[in-house]
Amino acid sequence: MPGDVKVVERPRAESSYVRAAAKGMSITMRHLLSPNKKTQQYPDEKWELAPRTRGTHRMAVHEDGRAKCVACGLCPTVCPVNCIKLVPAEDENGERYAAIYEIDEFRCIFCGYCQEVCPVEAIHLGVHYENAEYSRERWVYDLERLVEQEHDVTALWDPQDPASQ
Amino acid sequence: MAENGANAMVTLTIDGVEVTVPSGTRVIEAAEHVGVVVPRYCYHPGIPTRPAQCRMCLVEVEGRPKLEPSCTLQAADDMVVNTASDTARTARQSVIEFLLVNHPLDCPICDAAGQCMLQDYAYVTNQLESRVDEPKRIMGRDRISEDILYFADRCVICTRCVRFMRDVAEDDSLIVAQRGDKAYIDTFPGRELDNPFQGNIVDVCPVGALVHEDFVFKARAWDMDATASVCPGCPTGCNVTIDTKENQIVRVKPRHNAAVNSWWMCDYGRGHLVMTNRGVRAEVPLIRDGERLKPVDWPTALDWVAEKIDALGSPGGSAVVSPDASNENLFYVHRLLDRLGVAGAAFRVPQGETAALPTVPTLKLRADRAANVAGAELFGGRRVDDLPDGPAAGGSTADGAAGGVLVVLDDELEGAGEGFGGSAGFFLYLGTRLPGAARNADAVLPIATFAEMDGTFTNFEGRVQRFHQALRPPGLARPGWMVLSRALARLGDGEAVNEVRGAFERMAAETPAFAGLTWDGIGLKGIPVAGSAAAAVGVAASPEAGA
């Protein structure tokens, strides 16, 4: 026999599976009869998400429906994964606005820096997780789609305790 | 100063460091010698007047009861200056606080953000909160010339723009209207701002109050890459900085060079440079395949061209070059012409209106609208008014001498007839674009524009100045010297060079006028070539050559 194989003799009580199987069954029975069942009936029932959950973006709008974005370029600058594309332009009133604003949600790591840096509180992460798409292209959200989103926006910090103390 | 003599030096102490400067130097300039940049708004080294009105450069001088504005204070022996004492700092912070009373703080949409002296000093002085409860006065924006916008709310009334126009351009059309917090910059009633050098007021503006219309909302300061270059608009060769974003030129700013353009450049140059790389470009080498031109890769194209030239021997012929070509391109094309037995290339120079900045004698928009006229002449080019009508060029006598070569370097062949080059034995076209007149070419080699490569220009007075690559060339286009050196290497003449240093060094070694020049030695400010007008006025500019 190659090498030294140590053969350990175990007592019958330890090597029998009957006792372990009975113990497992008892746990199963206990949960079967328990009143606190945890299985959730998704999608009929949905998770209640924490207010600081960070999901896909949403753009805030003015009362007249225009996006609040002023195309300052801070979010593409601060974005660690370069997932925001912005082309600024001048509108008919001489105001700066985003002619192209696209977020690649596939590339996004949901760090929330864009929301934190935005000087006009326009771009927000969302309390949202259902993001299935049929194609990868659909994951690039343009300005129109960001404005259309209706989910709650993420609270990046607790208003009562902004410094998390 | 007269009693001290012209060359007297004074020694003073600034922030604990002793410095010796020529008498008459202002303290703000002396401080720069020891690495202290005193905050300033109204002071600009290129504008002769010093109103000392912004009160930003106040410094403490030992033995004087009050703070002194360092932009007008002359350095004197034994003066002890403290630029960062508590009193000086408090004074500066108060100035910033007052400037911010009515400032809109629209940095997120302001084009100067990131390059703004108000922003910088607000951070430096730690002026982060306002004590003002009153509403800000709002003035909106105005168009003070055809292409310059004025955002009155951002203005700090340093009057640099007014003084540039009045004291440097000698044009009185810009004024400060009103007083106090209602003051704003405007054109004099009934006058218009239409000076050929007015674009400089945007560059001198320390904040975002004056913005060129072509640049407004285009790019943030931190998105742009800056490249040292030379303006190709006319033979003056103003030193410029090209700001690029995503392989596009978005802005051009003058770069200081006391021997050429001082701090300024003309509006024609700005517009011309921004447009340099627009339009359809030649992107792929093409070689003749019967009736059509066939796209091929570089090795195939160069092998084919070298083979043809080798077979031709030295047939003579004619050549047309562009006076916008760099020295290196011109050198290599003339090496090729020597090989082919062509004596000197012809070049045409487009003409335009001239304009001069009265207070800077070397800075003129010259009538020749090409960067390297002096260089083209230096390499043996002949200045002509029309395309050569000689044997190879397909003119009236074309049939007589079929078989000569025709070489064209980046001339767009305006005015060339249908059959241009048709009867040439071999028609080689090197160009950034592909004009219709090149249809008869046997080979078309796409080359890079000056903004897409490194190289040198020789300016009107013979100063060789370096420019650097700011953009990627499109498609397979490559610098002319790179292409030509490879073609010549295949013919057994020299080596293929991959970077401009090699091309420049070979040019310097084989061209008497450039003898002794090195790529590094030229630096960013240029050096006059031997025997040129610039060399004759003195080597005064050389010490700063390496800067």
Contacts between the chains, C-beta under 8 A, distances in Angstrom:
chain1	res1	chain2	res2	distance
A	70	B	108	6.0
A	70	B	109	5.1
A	71	B	109	7.3
A	71	B	217	7.1
A	72	B	108	3.4
A	72	B	109	5.6
A	72	B	220	7.8
A	73	B	220	4.5
A	73	B	223	6.9
A	74	B	108	6.6
A	77	B	220	7.1
A	77	B	222	6.5
A	77	B	223	7.6
A	88	B	217	4.7
A	88	B	218	7.6
A	89	B	217	6.4
A	90	B	216	6.4
A	90	B	217	5.3
A	94	B	141	6.9
A	96	B	109	4.4
A	96	B	217	4.9
A	119	B	108	4.4
A	120	B	108	7.3
